[in-house]
Amino acid sequence: MSDLIRGFQILTNSYYTQSIQRSIATRSNSFLFVFFFTSMGTFLSLHSILFFSFVFNSQWH
């Protein structure tokens, strides 16, 4: 009886993990896409700010 319950738990666990992995994969693809673009945008904006501040300081000094 315990073997049957264990087998059932393994089956349900594998099914749930597969469905969860599928939903995570579809979500994480869009999430990674958005995260990549936002991080690149912040990175570029930070670099442009640093670059312009550097040019501004070098012009004044």
C-alpha positions in Angstrom: 0.0 0.0 0.0 2.8 2.4 0.9 4.5 1.6 -2.4 1.3 2.4 -4.3 1.0 5.7 -2.5 4.7 6.5 -3.1 4.3 5.7 -6.8 1.2 7.9 -7.0 3.1 10.7 -5.2 6.0 10.4 -7.7 3.6 10.5 -10.6 1.7 13.5 -9.4 5.0 15.2 -8.4 6.5 14.6 -11.9 3.3 15.9 -13.6 3.2 19.0 -11.4 6.9 19.7 -11.9 6.6 19.3 -15.6 3.6 21.6 -15.8 5.2 24.1 -13.5 8.4 23.9 -15.5 6.5 24.6 -18.7 4.7 27.6 -17.2 7.9 28.9 -15.8 9.7 28.4 -19.1 7.1 30.4 -21.0 7.0 33.1 -18.2 10.8 33.2 -17.7 11.4 33.7 -21.5 9.3 36.9 -21.5 10.6 37.8 -18.0 14.2 37.4 -19.2 13.4 39.4 -22.3 12.0 42.3 -20.3 14.8 42.0 -17.6 17.5 42.0 -20.3 16.1 45.1 -22.0 15.5 47.0 -18.7 19.0 46.1 -17.4 20.6 47.1 -20.7 18.6 50.4 -20.7 19.7 51.2 -17.1 23.3 50.2 -18.0 23.4 52.4 -21.1 21.8 55.3 -19.2 24.2 55.0 -16.4 27.1 54.9 -18.8 25.9 57.9 -20.7 25.4 59.8 -17.5 29.0 58.9 -16.4 30.4 59.7 -19.8 28.7 63.1 -19.9 29.7 64.0 -16.4 33.2 63.0 -17.2 33.2 65.2 -20.4 31.6 68.0 -18.4 34.2 67.8 -15.7 37.1 67.6 -18.1 35.9 70.6 -20.0 35.6 72.7 -16.9 39.0 71.7 -15.4 
